[in-house]
Amino acid sequence: MSYSKNIILGGGCFWCTEAVFKKINGVLSVFPGYIGGNTDNPTYREICTGLTGHAEVIKVDYDSRVVSLKDVLMIFFSTHDPTTLNRQGNDIGTQYRSSIFTSNLKEIKIINDYITELNQSNNYSSPVVTTIEMENIFYMAEDYHQNYFEMNQNAPYCSMVIKPKLNKFLKKNKSILKEN
């Protein structure tokens, strides 16, 4: 039985989600990329037009003995706004949709149940609009998107958007973080 699992998550800007998941104990790798569209080998510039149908995503490889799918979902849903359709903050367009890509029927049930729990919890003022989409071709983002936050911490977007979001999450979730 393999304990290495993966899931593809779209929580808006992949720079933010990559920065969070790279800190999680049990996460083996995180790759920014694109999925869910109709253009072969799309570029970042093409994705930004919103015309390709792709979402900005991260592919998360994780050890299910250390971090469960429910843990991954908790992290995902607590680090972006899953109630805004095709939008995360100032990022607007279908490429920023809240989405999860998988073809595993067991995972789809777990995800649907988790979303139902979130909607019943009244933690959000609006219903969760996260889509569950069938996994298809994942395209790796260009090299300059890999480890973006780590490589560009002083860039305005990193210091003003990613860093505060990351610090807030890290402060509340110390027990699930990798040891430095």
Secondary structure, 3 states (H helix, E strand, C coil): CCCEEEEEEEECCHHHHHHHHCCECCEEEEEEEEECCCCCCCCHHHHHCCCCCCEEEEEEEEECCCCCHHHHHHHHHHCCCCCCCCEECCEECHHHCEEEECCCHHHHHHHHHHHHHHHHHCCCCCCCCCEEECCCCCEECCHHHCCHHHHCCCCHHHHHHHHHHHHHHHHHCHHHECCC
